[in-house]
Amino acid sequence: MERRRFLHRIGSILALLGVTEAEWLTLGNRYYQALAQPSPRKLALLIGINQYPQIPALSGCLTDVELQKELLIHRFGFQGSDILTLTEEQANREFIEAAFLDHLGKQAKPDDVVVFHFSGYGSRVKLETSPDRMQNALVPANVSQNSQDEKIVNYILEETLLILLRSLPTDRVTAVLDTSYDAPSTVLGLKTRALQESVEAKLAADELDLLKQLKTQKLPSTPIVLAATSNPKQSAREGLFSGFSAGLFTYALTQYLWEFTPATTIQVALSHVENSLSKLGSKQQPALLSSQKNQYLTSLQPDTTIGAEGAVTAIEEDGKTVHLWLGGLPPQVLLYYGVNSRFTLATTEQFVLRSRTGLTAKAQISKIDRTTPLQIGQLVQEAVRVLPRNINFTIALDTGLERIERVDATSAFSAFSRVSTVVVGEKPADYLFAKLQQTPSRYGLFSLGGELIPNITGEEGEAVKLAVQRLAPKLSTLLAAKLWRLTENQGSSRLALKATLEIISDTSSSVVMQRETVRTFKTETSIKKPLPTPNSKLSTPIVPIGSRMQYRVENQSDRPVYLILLGLNNNHTAIAFYSWEIPQEPNTADTKPLLKEVVIPPGETLTLPQTNAASAWVISEPALFDEQQLILSTAPFSETLAALNTAKYSTAEQSPIGPLLNSLDITQALLQDLHNASALKTEMNGTAADSYILDVNNWASFSFSFQVM
């Protein structure tokens, strides 16, 4: 589009934005001067809208922009001056399209890197040219135009955006769309980023003209477009975290890219992201909007292959206190990340966390390398994780409950130890207590994404108190799962380990998914040997019912490691791997079966269950969502095994994978074992009394999830 038309299109909105034409031209000149810089350049346009006129506000879109900007600057080497952000009222249709054409279209050259991000509402609109089909569209800040005769909307068609991306003269284009298009009739739990479609709405004529013009252009690029959902009926969700809200997809994606190098296929990366989304309470499945299979994220490569949990963003005058951005910590861990946790630089400096607000923190240098000056932008890696011992289980009470129902529920939940309640949307929570939509006289426990936890709903007309009491057995199980998820550290562990989940037969095996501690392997290995792609077009692998399963765990470290496997089936039943002692004599009614440590010597590989085991691990339940945590330590799980051995197990059934009876006691014992493995617990004695101290040199924890069909 010619510059005269571009200036004409945005001139009408400059006054609204408080920007003079001279200021805009100065801004533009700065970008044009940058064209003389050595290629390739890295350009980004980031858009986030929370506040819409006459529409319920969103909460996390501005955080999404911040998450992306910090990632691009500190992890991928973007210059701040090359990142253009449009937020709130700035992000109207005219300005978004003009900024795309001027900031990206006019500046991008072959081999340049381009990133586009949108967080906000999506919707669907019918075009006069195709009245039988609804089109996906992004909703800008100026949702509609004033018209007495008809409703005209200023939506940006998804088709328009995709053509704009394809029109760029570089193949290194990545777009992230944290939005969805099909709004559910009712929303339970987390906010959704989808606006109800309007059959009567008509698209603005300017948008149709732009689309028509774009269709006449050459489209040299094949962009990578990452979408928050793969199914039109799924909703992009946003969650409430430790002092901030964010889009679940953006948060999970950016966190993954902080810690890992994008040397795996995009589908494998999305598998990691979807795994994280499920822990945050959402079943949305992110998607790659491309027909290409096994595609790699070659359009976005980090400056260094060394991952990190954050970066130094400021240094105070004393030279010892730094400000940190911690976007690389797993979301479920950040809320409980405690004071005195430690980070290291690539050099020998070590920071001790002194305070944290949301994603930002202050830390002090405890060990200083005088030969290397401290610099803003340096990456920091996790060294010691400090977690409080008194972590509770938080249940959000749905606003659809009557006031007396919320009072009764609060009173009933207060009878349980380590359980607290909040009103949904006010503070972070783990699950949701609400009425069943199909049967409002029944109550149930839901994930934050609105999925009903099975087998614990009450009868019709049952009192709130009785419904809550019915939940008692499951609350400790769900708290246990919450605690073992806090051990996840695939990105930061310094133990050289690799774990593969396989489907096996008598003659062969196939990989379901693989996890490895990438920070401990050589750069060449990480880049040239990508992880295998899941055996499904969807991000979450699908395992056929009747499959025989095993884990293959490789210990590539120089120390023996011990292993525990815990899991959760269908979000409500705890399971564990049991390594039974083989008795010298057959078991009798008076003989109690005992468990033994699972240990993997240095440089060796172990399969679980072992191939010579008396019984195999066979998937027998249909329609099952399985989440498992594989936890390894350099020290024996003495207290965990002691807790496991106190349970009353059947002497008749000694299967390798079975129910976990005293899940909370066992998980607390496991955390204590990981704490005991840390040599720093003595040095940090004052912290150890009310916290678990976990050293990344002594433990690794991998998360696996799959669907059984």
Salt bridges, closest charged atoms under 4 A:
ASP64 OD2 - ARG193 NH1 2.80
GLU70 OE1 - HIS74 NE2 3.04
ASP82 OD1 - ARG41 NH2 2.66
GLU94 OE2 - ARG93 NH2 3.57
GLU97 OE1 - ARG9 NH2 3.09
GLU97 OE1 - ARG93 NH1 3.78
ASP102 OD1 - ARG3 NH1 3.32
ASP102 OD1 - LYS106 NZ 3.86
GLU128 OE2 - LYS202 NZ 3.66
GLU150 OE1 - LYS202 NZ 3.09
GLU159 OE2 - LYS215 NZ 3.35
ASP178 OD2 - ARG193 NH1 3.34
ASP182 OD2 - LYS233 NZ 3.10
GLU197 OE1 - ARG124 NE 3.36
GLU207 OE1 - ARG93 NH1 3.92
GLU238 OE1 - ARG193 NH2 2.81
ASP303 OD1 - LYS42 NZ 3.00
GLU309 OE1 - ARG519 NH1 2.80
GLU316 OE2 - HIS323 NE2 2.92
GLU316 OE2 - LYS362 NZ 3.31
GLU382 OE2 - ARG385 NE 2.81
GLU405 OE1 - LYS435 NZ 3.26
ASP430 OD2 - LYS482 NZ 2.86
GLU462 OE2 - ARG470 NH2 2.52
GLU488 OE1 - LYS279 NZ 3.67
GLU502 OE2 - ARG552 NE 3.05
ASP506 OD1 - ARG548 NH2 3.11
GLU516 OE1 - LYS498 NZ 3.75
ASP558 OD1 - ARG559 NE 3.95
GLU627 OE1 - ARG485 NH2 2.73
GLU683 OE2 - ARG342 NH2 3.31
